[in-house]
Each structure stands twice: as structure tokens, then as C-alpha cells.
Amino acid sequence: MRDDATRGTWGLMLTCLGGGLGGVRMVTRPVGHVTGTRQEARDALYRHVLSFELKHPANPQRRTVYEQDEGYLLIAVGLTQTFEYAFHLARVVHDSRPDLPLAPPQPTAPPPPVAPPYQ
């Protein structure tokens, strides 16, 4: 059973296609961190999903957000392709380098508060 009052440091995780010299593959990375309860982290994740700036497609025609399990699925439909972005929470349980920041600072200001999808 999920305990929404569990406190900790939560990773706001993004899973999408990524690539480099090794080719295109699914990658998961933190896009931010929140310290607080699971519900506070979930609310922050929701705000992040709504303000997420798409890199692909370049010219989105439609953007749909779905709630699923511990996160959200963002489907972005472009003129020629559709892209999927999955967002979920992950609580930090161990860090081998606690002296380093968990994620690089975000270049933009945090989005304004938005009401959570349900109460």
C-alpha cells in the first residue's frame, strides 16, 4: 500500500528516447528532485509535466497527458511523428556521492503552482 505521507527525497524521472554515438534507445533520467512527502512530490511532478517543454516533435499538433500508476504519460503528436514521454516518481534510497548535487540546476524558473489532478 502506498503511503502518501512518506517523507524523503524524490526524483522526478523522465523516460523517453535518447541517443548518442551508440544509437537511439530508451533512457531514464531525473529532471528534478523534491524533498517532502510522496504527495508533495507527486504534485511537483504534475506541475513539471504540464510545463514540460517538448524537444520533439518540433511542431506539436496535439499534446495529451494521461495519469498512470505513480506518474504521467505525455503523448505529443507532430505532423509526421508521435512522441511519448513517461514521468514517474522514484525515492532516493542511497547515494554514493551525497556531497554532489543530485541533478544539474534547471536553467529556467520553476513553474507556478498548479492544482493537483485530484484531491
C-alpha positions, -999 to +999 in steps of 0.1 A: +000+000+000+012+035-008+019+059+020+014+095+007+029+108+040+063+091+034+090+118+035+121+117+015+140+130-015+121+121-047+134+120-082+111+134-109+120+109-135+116+111-173+118+081-197+120+088-234+140+080-265+176+093-262+207+087-282+242+094-290+270+075-307+255+042-297+222+048-314+187+055-302+174+038-271+151+043-241+167+064-214+155+074-179+170+104-161+160+127-133+146+161-144+145+174-109+143+165-072+118+173-044+122+168-007+090+162+011+061+137+012+052+115-017+021+136-023+041+168-024+065+151-049+035+139-070+021+174-071+055+187-082+057+160-109+023+170-122+034+207-124+065+196-142+046+176-168+023+205-176+052+229-180+075+204-198+089+220-230+090+195-259+121+190-279+103+166-302+082+170-322+094+204-333+059+215-343+034+197-320-002+194-332-016+179-300-004+172-265-023+148-242-014+140-206-025+107-191-023+097-154-010+062-148+002+044-116+028+066-100+031+091-128+020+105-161+023+098-198+026+127-222+018+119-259+029+146-283+016+143-318+035+161-346+030+165-383+049+133-391+057+116-358+043+109-324+065+110-293+059+095-258+073+109-226+068+089-194+072+107-160+072+089-126+085+093-091+115+075-076+126+079-040+163+082-034+173+054-010+211+056-015+236+080-030+273+071-032+282+108-036+259+128-012+283+157-015+273+163-051+240+178-064+215+152-074+207+169-107+222+199-126+204+231-118+175+239-141+181+269-163+145+282-160+125+293-131+101+267-116+066+267-130+038+284-109+018+262-086-010+242-103-038+224-086-032+186-085-053+165-108-073+151-079-077+156-042 
